[in-house]
């Protein structure tokens, strides 16, 4: 079984105490028309909810084999006040550098092998969330993924299977299954999505909620042309109240694993 791994950082939040036309004579000729296919498949990230449309989702780690990962999300939980009670925070939804609206966070997988033997997609959290300044761990914090679904321009009957249950990364260093494609399934390009926007046409529940400041004004992301930020309630982080917290940025490392089925 071949495996490829992509590593991405995941930021928790900053905790704080407070044309022209040419004409020609009509002359007829005959000849041959030829085309040669080179076997290459250029990488293009597609709108996860409308997969016929290319999008600009920004920079992402990716692989370059016939079975590959095209895009993984950089999940950000933004800012929150320090609390001594149990809290659940929601990750920012996926934004784009073009005019595409906010979407559920997604991973894009492409399989261009002939007679594909299938594949699995897994996720592993390498470390507990740590304060980037002093290494303090956010003990007991649990990252969860919910409302998963697969989408593509390809026949939905060939879709990879995704979990119907909430995926809770309870054990640091353990790999959790996100999707599995049986032989001759999951071919072409597929998005594995967590949550959905109200514009989706698959009757998926809307999991996005605008993020507002204390004056009820939209919070914007300067990295995405100051577009409004939405929380995606399909990706959450539970932080126990008893966990020791200090002001600062807390981060973890996620590893996305694409494997060929044997």
N, C-alpha and C positions, 0 to 999 in steps of 0.2 A: 504494500500500500504506500503510495507516494503522498507526502504531506507538504504543504507550504504554509508558512506562518506570516502574518502581518501584525506588527506591533503598533499600537496607537496609544497616546496618552489621553486620559480622561480627566478633565478639570472639574472639581466639585464646586466650589464657590469661595468667595472671600468672606470668611467669617469676621464679624465686627461686633464690638460691644454696642454699639449704636448704628441709354443707347442710339446709334445711328443705323440707317438701312442701306445696304449695297445692292445694286441691281446688276444683272448679267443677262446675256443672250441665252435663250432656251436651247441648250445643246445637251443631248442625252449621251451618257456613257454607262457602261456596265462594268462591274468588278466584284471582287470578293470582299466580304466583311468578316473580320476576325476579332476575337477577343481572347485574352489569356488571363486566367485567374492565378494569382501568385500564392494563394493559400493563407494570406495574412488577414487578420481581422482587427482593424484599428480600434483602439479603445475609445468608447464614447459612453458617457454616463447619460442615462435616460430618466425622464420624469417617472418616479416610481408609480404614480397613480395614472399617468397617461403615457405609457411606455413607447408610443410612437414618436414622442417629442424629445429631442436632445436638450440637455440642460447644462448649465455651468454651476456645478456644486462646489467649486473650489478645489484646492489641493488635497489629495488623499493618497495614502500608500496603496500600491496595487502590484499584481504579479503579471507575468507576460507569457504564460504557457497557453496551450489550447484549452486547458481547464484553469480558470483564473478567477481572482477576485479583482473587480474593477474599481470598487469604491467601498470604503468603510466610514462610518460616522465618527466625528470628533464631538463627543457629547459633553455639554457644559451645563452645570447646574446653577451658574451665576452666583448671586450673593444671598446671604441669609444672616439674620441676627443669631447670636449665640443663645441657646435655650437649654434649660435644665429639665425639660420635659421631652418625651418621645416626639420626634418630628418626621414627616415624610416630605421629601422635596422631589420636584419633577424636572426632568431634563428639558433643555431648550429644543424645540422642534427644528428640523432641518430647514435652513434657509439657502438661497441661491443667489449668485451674482448677476443673474438676469432677471426677467420679469416673472419668473415662476413663483407662485405663492408658497407659503410654508407647507411642509409635508411631515408626515411621520418619519422618524429616523429609519434609515435603511442601509442594507448591504447589497451590492450588486455583484452577482456571480455570472460568468459566461462559460459555457461548455461547448466547444467547437470540435470535439473529437467525433470521429465516425463510429457509429454503433457504440455509443457511450456506455461504459460499464456502471455508470452512476457515480455519485459523490455525496459527501457529507460536509456540512459546515458546522463548526464548533466555536465556542467562545470560552476563554479562560481569563480570569482576573489574577494577575501575577502577584499583586501586593494589596494589602489593606490601604485605604486612603491615608495619606501621610501629609503632614504639614511640610511644605517645600522649604521652609526656613530652618526648622529644627528637627524634622523627622518624626514628630509625635504622631502616633497612630490614632485613627478614629475607630476605636475598638467597638465591635458589634454592628458597625454599619453594613447594610446589605443592599446590594444593587439588584434590581429586578426589571425584567422585560416581559411585556404583556401584549395582547391584541396582535399577535403575529399573523401575517398572511403573505402570500406570494403572488406576484403579478408580472405579466409579460405580454408581448404581442403574439406569443406562441399559443398553441392550443392549451386551454386550461386543464384539459384532461391529462396533460403530461407534466403538470406542475409538481415541483418537489413538495414533500410533506413537511409541514411545520407544526410546531407544538401547539396544542389547544389549551395548554395550561400555562400559568405564569412561570417563567424561568427565573428562579431566585439563585443568585450566585452565593450560596451559603458557605461554600468551602473554598478558601483562597488556594489557587493552584490546581483546582479540579476543572476538567473540560466539560462543558455542557453543550448538548446538541441543540442547534438552532434550526437546521433543516437537513433533510435527507432525500436524495433523488435515487430511485431504484434504476436498474439497467434500462437504457433507452428512455428514461424520463429526465426532466430538467435540462434538456438540450437547448442551446441558444442562450439568450440573455434573460436573467430573472432577477427581480428585486425581492429581497426578503425584508418586509416592512413591519415596523412596530408602531401601531396606531395609524390614524388617517385624518385627513382634513375633510371639511364639509363638502369639498368639490369632488370627492372620489365618486366614481360611477359603479362601484361594486357593493353598494349598500353597507359599507363598513361604518361603524359608529365613529362619530367625530370625537377625537381625543385631544384636540388642540384648544388652548385657552389663552387669550391675550395676556401678556405680562404687563402689569401696570405699576407705576410708582405710587408714592404716598398721596400724590395729588390726582390720582387716577388718569395720569397721562401715559401713553404707550412708552414702554422701554424699548430702545432701538439698539441694534448691533452695528457698530462702525465697521466691523470686518465684512459686512454684507450690505454695503451702501446705505447704512442707517435704516435698514428695514425693521419694522416692528418685530419684536421677539414674541414667540408663542411658547407656552409650556406644553409639553407632550405628556399627558397623563398615562401613557403606555410605558414610559420609562421612569422609574422612581428610585429613590434612595432613602432607605430608612436609617435614621440616626437615633440611637437611644439617648434619652436624657442624661443618663449616668455617665456617658462617655466624656472623657476629659477633652475640652476644646479650648483652643487659643485663637486669637485673631490671626488670619493669614490664609493663604491658598492651600487647599488640600487636593492631592492628586493620587491617581492610581494608574496602573498600566494594564491595558487589555490586549490579549493576543487572539486574533481571528485565524482559525485553522481550516483550510480547505483540503480535503483528502479524497483520493480516488478510492472507490470501493474495490475490494479484492476480486 
